[in-house]
């Protein structure tokens, strides 16, 4: 396959290329993945399609940004277009930079190339320093840098990309750390065709919940299943189902693992009450450990289950 690094005994890992993307930087922070065969691909859908087709073993894609929210191309592909399972999450701080060929100054810039999610993270800078300049969407930040250093080198075009891309493609940094908020971070996920990682005690589960009908209280009924079990939701967003105007589903991240009795019980009840639940994976979570109250709720559920079992054992 084109773009594959030298042979390795590790997994084949597809990621958003070319060389120098934030995806690659985040991927390289994971030693086991970095030791594999790294396969840069032109777009996020290409990465996910390659995993589903078996062309690579794993895919590494951005799914959420602290400024812009969901990377919708990833969320929608996982929810509607593929049957892949999340294996882990990786969170990396992101610093955006304005790059241009040597000799091009800020006042010369008439166009800015970058991935649309990256451009959106720099709205304030663009409005303040480059008001009226055209922004052009390309497949990745590194692709923007590559183009500005090559075919688009016209003395008036710059790229929003990571600083490493400046070194790779021989560009100057016109302005650094241009993102709108200092605490800018992107969450990436590793996906595979099958397999659910073993519970670690600090896990996250991702699901998509489809309503039977859009009626008053339908979301509340879904949320009550989690509240009744003291399961914390770390993300809740609605996405159009693509089947009709006004028809939405809910993408939910929750603390816990499908191997946990409490989470399994919640998913079982949800599946029986809504149109459908699509399971996207249970996997190790980053960050702080889950709160004690979830462990207490898990034990309370076990005690209640034992109580019911004793009662049912008395049935003649």
Buried (B, 14 or more C-beta within 10 A) or exposed (E): EEEBBEEBEBBBBBBBBBBBBBBBBBBEEBEEBBEBBBBBBBBBBBBBBBBBEEBBBBBBBBBBBBBBEBBBBBBBBBBBBBEBBBBBBBBBEBEBBBBBBEEBEEEBBBBBBBBBBBBBBBBEBBEEBBEEBEBBEBBBBBBBBBBBBEEBBEEEBBBBBBBBBBEBBEBBBBBEEBBBEEEBEBBBBBBBBEEBBEBEEBBBBBBBBBBEEEEEEBBEEBBEBBEEBBBBEBBBBEBEBEEEEEEBBBBBBBBBBBBBBBBBBBBEBBBEBBEEBBBBBBBBBEEEEBEEEBBEBBEEBEEEEEEEEEEEEEEE
